[in-house]
Amino acid sequence: MHLPEDQLRAGHIPADLYRQIPPGTDVRRVVIVQQAPRSYKGPIVLTLVIAAGSVAVLLVIAFVVQVIAAAAVAVLSATGGLSYTINRASKTRKGH
């Protein structure tokens, strides 16, 4: 029983706590309350949820911007104000 937690579980009162008990107190009726160990589960899950939410929001924004851009190109090309073409260059050069 080297650790204070082991001593408290076994019912032994460590010397530093024993000195804090007022004289005349029945040590058999003393209850020592320990603070629960800190759990990091909650903050880790919260961080993961925030990160996943941020990624989801960025993906939705990117999708909306893409749809708006495609709609703008379609409207402008239909009205004759803009034409959008993709030219694929031939892999072999002719004439040389």
C-alpha positions as CSV (number, residue, x, y, z in Angstrom):
1,M,0.0,0.0,0.0
2,H,2.3,2.7,-1.2
3,L,-0.3,4.9,-2.9
4,P,-2.6,7.2,-0.8
5,E,-5.6,5.8,-2.8
6,D,-4.8,2.3,-1.7
7,Q,-4.4,3.4,1.9
8,L,-7.8,5.2,1.8
9,R,-9.5,2.2,0.2
10,A,-8.1,0.0,3.0
11,G,-9.4,2.3,5.6
12,H,-6.1,3.8,6.7
13,I,-5.8,7.5,7.2
14,P,-2.5,9.0,5.9
15,A,-0.5,10.9,8.4
16,D,-1.0,14.3,6.7
17,L,-4.8,13.9,6.9
18,Y,-4.6,12.4,10.4
19,R,-3.0,15.6,11.6
20,Q,-5.9,17.7,10.2
21,I,-8.5,15.8,12.2
22,P,-9.5,17.7,15.3
23,P,-8.5,16.1,18.6
24,G,-11.2,13.9,20.2
25,T,-12.7,12.9,16.9
26,D,-13.6,9.2,16.5
27,V,-11.5,8.2,13.5
28,R,-13.7,5.2,12.9
29,R,-16.5,7.6,11.8
30,V,-14.3,9.8,9.6
31,V,-15.3,9.7,5.9
32,I,-12.7,10.9,3.4
33,V,-14.1,12.0,0.1
34,Q,-11.8,11.9,-2.9
35,Q,-12.3,13.9,-6.1
36,A,-13.2,11.8,-9.1
37,P,-10.5,11.5,-11.7
38,R,-10.9,13.9,-14.6
39,S,-12.5,12.4,-17.7
40,Y,-11.3,13.7,-21.1
41,K,-13.9,11.9,-23.0
42,G,-16.3,14.8,-23.2
43,P,-13.8,17.5,-24.5
44,I,-12.4,15.0,-27.1
45,V,-15.9,14.1,-28.4
46,L,-16.8,17.8,-28.5
47,T,-13.6,18.7,-30.5
48,L,-14.4,15.9,-33.0
49,V,-18.0,17.0,-33.4
50,I,-16.9,20.6,-34.0
51,A,-14.3,19.5,-36.6
52,A,-16.8,17.3,-38.4
53,G,-19.4,20.1,-38.4
54,S,-16.9,22.5,-39.8
55,V,-15.9,20.2,-42.6
56,A,-19.6,19.6,-43.4
57,V,-20.3,23.3,-43.5
58,L,-17.4,23.9,-45.8
59,L,-18.5,21.1,-48.1
60,V,-22.1,22.6,-48.3
61,I,-20.7,26.1,-49.0
62,A,-18.5,24.7,-51.8
63,F,-21.4,22.8,-53.3
64,V,-23.7,25.9,-53.2
65,V,-21.0,28.1,-54.8
66,Q,-20.5,25.5,-57.5
67,V,-24.3,25.4,-58.2
68,I,-24.5,29.2,-58.3
69,A,-21.5,29.4,-60.7
70,A,-23.0,26.8,-63.0
71,A,-26.4,28.5,-63.0
72,A,-24.7,31.9,-63.7
73,V,-22.8,30.4,-66.7
74,A,-25.9,28.8,-68.0
75,V,-28.0,32.0,-67.8
76,L,-25.2,34.1,-69.3
77,S,-24.6,31.7,-72.2
78,A,-28.3,31.4,-72.9
79,T,-28.6,35.2,-73.2
80,G,-25.6,35.4,-75.5
81,G,-23.5,37.3,-73.0
82,L,-20.9,34.6,-72.3
83,S,-19.9,31.4,-74.0
84,Y,-17.9,28.8,-72.2
85,T,-16.1,26.2,-74.2
86,I,-13.5,23.6,-73.5
87,N,-10.8,23.1,-76.1
88,R,-8.9,19.9,-76.0
89,A,-5.6,20.1,-77.8
90,S,-4.6,17.3,-80.0
91,K,-1.8,15.1,-78.8
92,T,-0.1,15.1,-82.1
93,R,0.8,18.4,-83.8
94,K,-0.3,18.6,-87.4
95,G,1.9,20.4,-89.9
96,H,5.3,19.7,-88.4
